[in-house]
Amino acid sequence: MHVLYLPRGHELVLERLRCGEDDPSCPDCSGILKSATISFGQNLVPEDLVRSESAAKQCDLLLAVGSTLSVYPAASVVPIAKQSGARIIIINGGPTDMDGIADAVLRGQISELLPSIVPSAH
């Protein structure tokens, strides 16, 4: 399976799918493209983990959205950011393992909550 990084999110792909076009295919193998997300049991790309830890150490605010924050090493960015002085906001439908260190926890539908605090998330 090949992975495609979409810097503008999935906007263009979703628009094509909404218009009835076929799923996008990989230019190398013609398989269906998968977004650059991690599925259960799939290993993280080491360089991505290093970049995320570096960003966590430098950020002022970390938004954790739609995650139980219970799977490591990815969940480690929350305590790294907190220890580096960042404020933590968790937006999720249910409790997470990191609620205790968050500065704010918002419960509910992410599709409703996120646009209310990040206007460009519509």
C-alpha positions as CSV (number, residue, x, y, z in Angstrom):
1,M,0.0,0.0,0.0
2,H,1.4,3.4,-0.9
3,V,0.7,6.5,1.1
4,L,-0.1,9.9,-0.2
5,Y,0.6,13.0,1.8
6,L,-2.0,15.7,1.1
7,P,-0.8,19.0,2.4
8,R,-4.2,20.6,1.9
9,G,-5.9,17.8,3.7
10,H,-8.3,15.6,1.8
11,E,-10.3,18.4,0.2
12,L,-9.5,17.6,-3.4
13,V,-9.9,13.9,-3.0
14,L,-13.2,14.2,-1.1
15,E,-14.6,16.6,-3.7
16,R,-13.8,14.1,-6.5
17,L,-15.4,11.3,-4.5
18,R,-18.5,13.4,-3.8
19,C,-18.8,13.9,-7.6
20,G,-18.9,10.2,-8.2
21,E,-15.3,9.7,-9.4
22,D,-13.5,6.5,-8.6
23,D,-11.2,6.3,-5.6
24,P,-7.8,7.8,-6.3
25,S,-5.2,5.3,-7.3
26,C,-1.4,5.2,-6.6
27,P,0.6,6.3,-9.7
28,D,3.2,3.6,-8.9
29,C,1.1,0.5,-8.3
30,S,-2.5,1.5,-9.2
31,G,-3.7,0.5,-5.8
32,I,-6.2,2.7,-3.8
33,L,-4.3,5.5,-2.0
34,K,-4.5,5.6,1.8
35,S,-4.1,8.9,3.6
36,A,-1.0,9.4,5.7
37,T,-2.7,8.2,8.9
38,I,-1.6,5.3,11.1
39,S,-3.9,2.3,11.5
40,F,-3.9,-0.1,14.4
41,G,-0.8,-2.3,14.3
42,Q,0.9,-0.1,11.7
43,N,4.3,1.2,12.6
44,L,5.1,4.9,12.7
45,V,7.6,6.3,10.3
46,P,10.6,7.1,12.6
47,E,11.2,10.5,11.0
48,D,7.6,11.5,11.6
49,L,7.9,10.6,15.3
50,V,11.0,12.7,15.7
51,R,9.3,15.6,14.0
52,S,6.2,15.3,16.2
53,E,8.3,15.2,19.4
54,S,10.3,18.2,18.2
55,A,7.1,20.1,17.4
56,A,5.7,19.2,20.8
57,K,8.7,20.6,22.6
58,Q,8.3,23.9,20.7
59,C,4.6,24.5,20.6
60,D,2.6,26.9,22.8
61,L,-0.7,25.0,22.4
62,L,-1.4,21.4,21.5
63,L,-4.8,20.4,20.3
64,A,-5.4,16.6,20.7
65,V,-8.5,15.9,18.6
66,G,-10.4,12.6,18.2
67,S,-8.0,10.3,20.0
68,T,-8.0,8.2,23.2
69,L,-4.4,9.2,23.6
70,S,-3.7,5.7,24.9
71,V,-1.5,4.3,22.1
72,Y,2.2,5.0,22.4
73,P,4.6,6.3,21.1
74,A,2.2,8.8,19.4
75,A,0.4,9.6,22.7
76,S,3.8,10.7,24.2
77,V,3.6,14.1,22.4
78,V,1.0,15.3,24.9
79,P,3.2,15.0,28.1
80,I,6.2,16.2,26.1
81,A,4.3,19.4,25.1
82,K,3.0,19.9,28.7
83,Q,6.5,19.5,30.2
84,S,7.8,22.0,27.7
85,G,5.2,24.6,28.9
86,A,2.5,24.2,26.3
87,R,-1.2,24.4,27.1
88,I,-3.1,21.3,26.2
89,I,-6.7,21.2,24.9
90,I,-8.3,17.8,24.3
91,I,-11.4,17.5,22.0
92,N,-12.9,14.1,22.0
93,G,-16.2,12.2,22.3
94,G,-15.2,10.4,25.4
95,P,-12.6,10.4,28.2
96,T,-8.9,10.1,27.3
97,D,-5.8,8.9,29.3
98,M,-4.5,12.5,29.2
99,D,-7.5,14.4,30.6
100,G,-5.8,14.9,33.9
101,I,-2.9,16.9,32.4
102,A,-5.1,18.9,30.0
103,D,-5.8,22.6,30.5
104,A,-9.2,22.1,28.9
105,V,-11.2,19.1,27.9
106,L,-14.1,19.5,25.4
107,R,-16.6,16.6,25.0
108,G,-18.9,16.2,22.1
109,Q,-19.0,16.0,18.3
110,I,-15.7,17.0,16.9
111,S,-17.3,18.3,13.8
112,E,-19.2,20.8,15.9
113,L,-16.6,21.6,18.6
114,L,-13.5,22.1,16.4
115,P,-15.0,24.8,14.1
116,S,-16.1,26.7,17.2
117,I,-12.6,27.2,18.4
118,V,-10.7,27.0,15.1
119,P,-12.8,29.1,12.6
120,S,-10.9,27.8,9.5
121,A,-11.9,24.2,10.4
122,H,-15.2,24.4,8.6
